């Protein structure tokens, strides 16, 4: 495996921490399990720590890099791979559906900057069948939130959204000394695998996540208080959900049930208004 170049100084505004530990790199690549024919996309290749073994495994890779100063070095480092493609731009604004086109679903990987990890994951979750799976290095606390179970202190809005769309596997911890510069927190590797078919289907996903956001607005308050003005206590009771419960105790399925009832009630109300 090739060594990572050392000349580029990490930029705080891009949240850069470059992975150096070759043992950790090998373990991540084994977890990804790249195969010939995969459509691999790496977000934020940086100095190529993961890029090199992924290219060695498959011979082709597309990367998305925002820091234009890193791109010339990547082109030189991997010049002998004709199927190495660099997309210069912001992954938060990148259209992964258009990148997939008519080809196979994308396998997305990356050591994500902590400052964009949550909005980027939210962006990727809405890409439908464009993505086959995702392997990310994230702040450990974010991975714990993604993989949390209802009733735990980590269960929240991100947990519900991620698990609505994906099966989540928390794989292993990566210590700060694996990076240059060292972050102040532990990292972890997570695998997100989109469901082939959704276990629970929301009639209106946007409404579902609007209600989830409201529910978790104040974690210590009850559903009755947090959803007041949007979902009545009577509606919750009719669905078999105690309005005195706190938001972190509800499962994905229960949130979907609430959202679908609200969608049905609103559709009936709108129909009544139109008929009038």
N, C-alpha and C positions, 0 to 999 in steps of 0.2 A: 504494500500500500504506500502511495507516495506521501511524503511529508508535506505539511501545510506551510505555505509561505509565511514569513514573519514580518514583512516590511510594512504592511498597512496597519495604521493605528486605528483601534476600534473607536467608532464615533458614538458618543452618548445620545445624540439626537436620533440616531437610527436604532438605539437600543442594542448595539452590537456587543456580543460576547462570543469570541471565536473558540470553537471546540478544538482541543489539542490532544486529548487522551486517546491513543490508538486502540487501547483495549475497549473503551466505551464506544468508539466509532464502529469497531467490528461487531460489538454486541447489538448496536442499533441496526446495522445492515442485516444481521442474521434475523432480527425481529421483523424487518421489512420483507425479507425473503425475495429480493428482486429476481425476476426470471426473464429469459429471452422472450421478446414479444410484448413485454409490459410497456404501457404508455406512462412512463414516470415523469412527474413534474416536481421539481424541488423549489420551494419558496425560500429565498434568501440564502443562496449558496455560499455567500461570504468569500472565504479563501479556498473553498473546494474540499473541506475536510470530508464531507459525505459524498460530494460530487464524484470524487475519484473512484471510490469503491463501487458506487452505483454504475458508473460508466464501464468499469472493468467487468461488471456482472452482466450488463445488458448491451453495451455498445452504443446506446442511444439514451438521451436525456434532454429534457427541456427545463430551463431554470428561469425564475423570475427574480430579478435583482433591481433594487431601488437605488443603491449607491453606485453611481456611474463611475466612480474612481476604481471600483473593484473589477469592472467589466473587462478592461484591457488585459489584466492579469489572468482572468479566467480564460480569455480567448487564447492567450499564449500557452497557458498550462495544459489546455485540452485541445490544442490545434490539430492533433492527429485523430480526432474523432469527428468525422464528417456529419454525424447525426447528433452533435451537441448543439443545441439551439438556445440562445439567450434572448429573453424578453426583458427589455429595460422598462421598468414601471413599478407601480404600487400594487401589490397583491390585493389590497383592500378594494381596489377599483377594477381588478382584472376579471374578465368574463371567461370563466372556466368552461361554461357551456359552449361558447363559440370555439374555444381551443379544442374541445373534444370533437366537434363537428360530427361527421358520420363514422368516426373511428371508435375504437374500444374505449371504455370508461377509463378515466385517469386514476393513477395511483399517486397521491399527493404526499410529499414528505417535507420536513423542514425543521430547523432549529429556529423557532419563532421568537422574535423580540418580545420581551414581556409586555412592552407598552402597546402592542397591537394584537396580542394573541386572542383575547376574547372577541373583539369585533371581527377579526379575520375568521375565526371559527364560525361565528354566526353567519358571516357572508358565505362561507363554504357550505354550511348546512342547507342552504336554500338552493343549491345547484342541482337538485334532483338526481337523475340517473347519469349525470356527467362524471360522477366520482365513484370509483370502485371501493377505495379505502383511503384512510389518512393515517400517517404516522408522524407525530409531532413531539418535539422536545419543548416543554412548557415549564413555567414556574410550578413547583410541586403543589402549591395550594390550588392552582387552577385545575390541575389534573384531578385532585381530590374532589373538587366541586363537580367536574364532569362525570366522575365515576360514583358519586355519592348515591345513597339509598334514601328513600323517604323516611322521615323521622330523625335523620342525622343532622348535626349542626351544619354540615356542608351542603345539604340539599337546598337548592334554590332555583332561581330563574334559569341559569345556564344549564343546570342538571336536567331540568324538564325539557328544555329545547333540544339539548344534545341527544337525550335518550328517546325523545319523540321520533327523531330521524335516524338514530344510529344505535348500534350495540357498542358499548364503551369498555375497553380493557386497559386498566392501569398496569403497565408492564414492569418498570423498574426505576429506581432513583438514580440520578446523576449528581455527584457532589460538586461543589463550587470549584474545587481544584482541577477539574477537567477542562476548565475554560481559561482563556486569557482575553481581557482581564477577568478576575474572579468575580462572579456575581455575589451578592450578599445573602442569597437564599439558595436552597436546594432546587434542583430541576427534576423532572420526571418525564418518562416516555409514555405516551398514550397512543392506543390504536382506536380509531373510530371507523366502524364498518356500517355503512348505510343499510338499513333493513331492506331486504328484497321486496317485501310488502309491509306496510306499516301495521304494527300490532293493534294500534288504535288510530282511526282516521278522523281528523278534524274536518268538519264541513267547511270551515273558514280558518286556515292556519293563522292568518294575521289576527283574527279575533281571539283565537286561543292564546297567542303570546301577548296580546294586549291585556287579557284578563290575568295571565300569569304575572305580568309585570305589576299590575295593580295589587294582586294578592300578596306579592312579596315586598310591596312598598314599605311596609312596617312589619317586620317579622314577628314582633312580640304581640301584635294585635291579632284579633280573630278575623276569620273570613267575613263575618257579619260587618265588621268595621271597615276592613280594607276594600271590600267589594260593594260597599254601600253606594246606592245610586246607580249601580250597574247590574248587580245581581241581588235580588231580594232574599231575605232569610227564608221566606216561604218557598221560593224556587229551590233553594239548597235542600231544605227539608223534604220537599217532594222528590228529590233525586236521591234521598237517603244519606245526605251529607250534613252533618251537624254544623250549623253556622258558628258554633263556639270553637270549632277546631282552628288551629293555627296553620298558616300556609305550608310550612315545612312538613306537615303530616300527610299531605295529600299525594297520591300517586299520579303518574302521567295519565293513566286511564281516567281518574276522577276529574282531572282538569279538562280532559277532552270531553267528558260527559257534560260538565258545566258549560263549556263553550258551545257544544252542539245544541244544548237546550236554549241558550241565549240566542244563537243564530236562528233557531226555529221560531222562537217567540218574536224576534225582530222581523223575520220574514212574514209572519202572520199579521203583525201590526202594520207593516208596510202595505200588505195586500188589502187590509181593512181600510187604510187611508186612501188607497187608489180606488177602491170600490165606492167609497163615499164621494 
